[in-house]
Amino acid sequence: MRSLKVRTFKEGGTTPDTTITIPLTILRVAAKLLPERATAALQEKGIDVEMIVELARNKEVKGTLAEIEEHKKNEKIIISIE
């Protein structure tokens, strides 16, 4: 089953601190349930939730969609379809 994964890492770390997995079969519904604050935070980082939903519909899309490094927070976020 394909899923959307969001992983957060401490900068330089190889093991995720947090992993969120959302099955693509419910991604559209899950995206609508995201709190407005979370959607706004993603928008600030240049991540469009609706675009991710659209990309997920294409069965050929897989791999890393975005990699965000926040150097001030020593954090890296990877969003991927697996």
C-alpha positions as CSV (number, residue, x, y, z in Angstrom):
1,M,0.0,0.0,0.0
2,R,1.4,3.4,-1.0
3,S,1.6,6.1,1.6
4,L,2.8,9.6,2.3
5,K,5.6,9.8,4.8
6,V,6.7,12.9,6.7
7,R,9.9,12.4,8.6
8,T,11.7,14.9,10.9
9,F,15.4,14.6,11.7
10,K,17.8,16.5,13.9
11,E,20.4,18.0,11.6
12,G,23.0,15.5,10.7
13,G,21.0,12.6,12.1
14,T,20.1,9.5,10.1
15,T,17.3,8.1,12.3
16,P,14.0,10.1,12.2
17,D,12.8,11.8,15.5
18,T,9.3,11.6,14.2
19,T,7.6,9.8,11.3
20,I,4.0,10.4,10.2
21,T,2.5,7.9,7.7
22,I,-0.7,8.5,5.9
23,P,-2.1,5.9,3.5
24,L,-2.7,7.4,0.1
25,T,-6.2,5.9,0.1
26,I,-7.3,8.4,2.8
27,L,-4.9,11.3,2.0
28,R,-7.6,13.5,0.5
29,V,-9.7,13.2,3.6
30,A,-6.7,13.5,5.9
31,A,-5.6,16.7,4.2
32,K,-9.0,18.3,4.9
33,L,-8.7,17.3,8.6
34,L,-5.4,19.1,9.0
35,P,-5.7,22.0,11.4
36,E,-5.4,25.4,9.7
37,R,-2.3,26.1,11.7
38,A,-0.6,23.0,10.3
39,T,-1.6,23.9,6.7
40,A,-0.3,27.4,7.2
41,A,3.0,26.2,8.6
42,L,3.5,23.9,5.6
43,Q,2.6,26.8,3.3
44,E,5.3,28.9,4.9
45,K,7.8,26.3,4.0
46,G,6.5,26.3,0.4
47,I,4.5,23.0,0.7
48,D,1.1,23.0,-0.9
49,V,-1.0,20.3,0.6
50,E,-3.4,20.2,-2.3
51,M,-0.5,19.7,-4.7
52,I,0.6,16.8,-2.7
53,V,-2.9,15.3,-2.9
54,E,-2.8,15.7,-6.6
55,L,0.6,14.2,-7.0
56,A,-0.5,11.2,-4.9
57,R,-3.2,10.4,-7.4
58,N,-0.5,9.6,-10.0
59,K,0.6,6.0,-9.4
60,E,3.9,6.7,-11.1
61,V,4.9,9.4,-8.6
62,K,7.1,8.0,-5.8
63,G,10.1,9.1,-3.8
64,T,11.0,12.4,-2.1
65,L,8.7,15.3,-2.9
66,A,10.3,17.9,-0.6
67,E,13.3,18.2,1.7
68,I,13.3,21.1,4.0
69,E,16.3,22.1,6.2
70,E,15.7,24.5,9.0
71,H,19.3,25.4,10.1
72,K,18.2,27.6,12.9
73,K,16.3,24.7,14.5
74,N,18.8,22.1,13.5
75,E,16.0,20.2,11.8
76,K,15.3,18.5,8.5
77,I,11.9,17.4,7.2
78,I,11.5,15.0,4.3
79,I,8.1,14.4,2.6
80,S,7.9,11.4,0.4
81,I,5.5,9.0,-1.3
82,E,6.4,5.3,-0.8
